[in-house]
Amino acid sequence: MVTAKSERLLNLVILLLVARNYTTKEQIRSLMEPYRASSDEAFDRMFERDKDDLRALGIPLEVGFVDKFFEDEQGYRIKRDAFELPAIDFSADEVAVLGLAARVWRHAGLAAATSDALMKLKAAGLSFDREQLDHVQPTLAPQDPAFEPLWQATVHRTPVQFDYSRAGQRDLTTRHIQPWGVITTQGRWYVAGLDTDRGEPRMFRLSRVVSDVVATGEPGSYSVPEGTDLRALSQSLTPREADRSAVVLARAGAAIGLRRRADITTTGVTGPDGTPGWDQLAVPYVSQTDFAGELLGYADAVVVESPAELRNAVSSRLARVIQGAAT
Amino acid sequence: MSGAREQVSRLLALVPYLQSRGDVSLTQVAADFDVTPDQIRKDLGVLWMCGLPGLTPDKMIDVDFEAIEDDPDGVVRIENAEYLARPVRVGSSEASALIVALRALREGSPESAYEVIDRCLVKLEEAAATGTAPPKVELHLEQNEASQRHAAALREAIATNRQARLDYYVPTRDEATRRTVDPLELLTSDGHDYLDAWCHLAGARRLFRLDRMQAVELVDEPRQEHDLAPRDLSEGLFEPGPDNVVAVVHLEPHARWVADYYPVDTVEELGGGRLAATLRVDDPRWLVRLALRLAPSVTVVEPATMRSDLERTAKAALSLYDDAHGRSGEHAASAQGGGVA
């Protein structure tokens, strides 16, 4: 089955590629045995599916009128310059870079897309040396089921809808968006686009998309506004530079995670419990709430000296834990 | 039916590939296309049935089957296919995937590599189908040179069949440990890189996050043999172990994410946005630490032992604050003012 279909598709490509003009559906049928041998109805269905397959393969199938002056007969053609990969010279270092890029995606669909691209470049005469590729490199590994459909929607400019659950909220909302692009930061993936219900740009974390992603329009039915700056849109996602500093005492040998970004200012300090051997650390931080949470995780291995606000935040949260445990 | 699409896509590359090269063996072709030699034979069988319209013998593509019939090192030759001399343009999905990969590479590279990557990006845009604009993408990769160094060392350990010694930080216990492992494989899940290894210290198979390794050292000992199936990460990283204790926690509205993030057995709405979740805990210290970090939004309900562990730990920590030498006065003010960068 596959073989017969492959033959038919390839012969159709060749026919439309070498023809000088548009070829009508009837001419195509008369030239191709599998179409000739089918009933009218079966041929119609087969031809429609074959056209879809060619388009899915990225083959630019054009529809036009056989005679410019009499717009009655429609035909098909594949223009060679739109079909063929133009001659591009990649230098050896560029080829090596492409080889590395081909291994960045750890996602079945996207990895397949990159290797298809590389296959075409190989077909154009490039050779990728596997040995050269053994090199440490970044990886992109989106795992959210919503990634692939939203990526496709972004590439093809297809409006979509999905159910979304906001952080800490139970209620799902159905959102309608025109995806503009994807953002990844620290292993998390987001899609940014126009939320058409709200008329404003919005970002959505893919792990919170809880339904299938459904197309609500045709590919190419919107365009991304000129000058859209994803970087600005995603600013809220990137970690702010630490701009505050706390003084924290840590027991010797403890709070190792904290020490990795702290400066030790004094050692051999006597702690509030009267034991010696504490270290005084200066620790940069951004958000008081988050940093207090981190410090709380070290339990009695750390104590905040200053600022007072942070010290109070930590101690009052500890008091509430004890309260909660007692009830 | 996608089988045919895949095959035609390969054939449209195979024909120009063979014509743009001199003598290529069947084995080499199969390797370049990442399929078996048998698949290439089947592909050539399809090709042999194709040609110019009319398909009379003189119009058919000619394939030299004899050369490759029994010999994988035989040379693959085709003739009469000059009209398919170039591959198809790179499609918009393909170009987009590759462009994003290049940008990721650029992000993770030293500045000296920018120039060559930028040249590639420009050329790829030329290669892409006309009228395609790649989607906008913004990448903020975790930049961790140390992790990359560790990955290289561990890859070498695997390639040369050697053990490795890790200085590894365990955040749950706030411990730095030194352990010898038999490295098995490097894996990526949820944006983090892991080493799957047999740990001599634990006497069991463990996953280690690369960004928690403080040092990696190769040991001149061959890895011990373990009969282990490859790990399947599709279900996530957590595997309940035999020693797990079932715990019940109550989550306030803004700690609800805990139930999404950690594998929970059951979840129940408590009203007002609060959740009750049961989860399996293999180290009580992990749960105590989680409850403290999110305090007071996580309440441990069961088991009673973990509940009292949490209370005792919180009391010990709070005792450090409730004496006279709380340094809220001038000391705090000066430290704040003199903020260390």
Interface residues (C-beta under 8 A of the other chain):
Chain A: V2 T3 K5 S6 E7 L9 L10 N11 V13 I14 L15 L17 V18 A19 L31 M32 E33 R49 D53 A56 L57 G58 I59 P60 A82 F83 E84 L85 P86 A87 I88 F90 S91 D93 E94 V97 L98 L100 A101 A102 V104 W105 R106 L110 A113 T114 S115 D116 A117 L118 M119 K120 L121 K122 A123 A124 G125 D134 V136 Q137 P138 T139 L140 A141 Q143 W151 Q152 T154 V155 H156 A167 G168 Q169 R170 P179 W180 G181 V182 I183 T184 T185 Q186 G187 R188 A192 S207 V224 T228 L230 R231 L233 S234 L237 T238 R244 S245 A246 V247 A254 A255 I256 G257 D263 T265 G271 P272 D273 A282 P284 G293 E294 L296 G297 Y298 A299 D300 A301 V303 E305 S306 P307 A308 R311 V314 S315 R317 L318 A319 R320 V321 I322 Q323 G324 A325 A326
Chain B: M1 G3 A4 R5 Q7 V8 S9 R10 L11 L12 A13 L14 V15 P16 Y17 S20 R21 D32 F33 D34 K42 G45 V46 L47 M49 C50 G51 L52 P53 G54 L55 Y83 L84 R86 P87 V88 R89 V90 G91 S92 S93 E94 A95 S96 A97 L98 V100 A101 L102 A104 L105 E107 G108 A113 V116 I117 R119 C120 K123 E126 A127 A129 T130 A133 P134 P135 K136 V137 E138 L139 H140 L141 E142 Q148 R149 A151 A152 R155 Y169 P171 D174 E175 A176 T188 S189 D190 G191 H192 D193 P253 H254 R256 W257 D260 E269 G273 V288 R289 A291 L292 R293 L294 A295 P296 T299 V300 R307 S308 L310 E311 T313 A314 K315 A316 A317 L318 S319 L320 Y321 D322 D323 H325 G326 R327 S328 H331 A332 A333 A335 Q336 G339 V340 A341
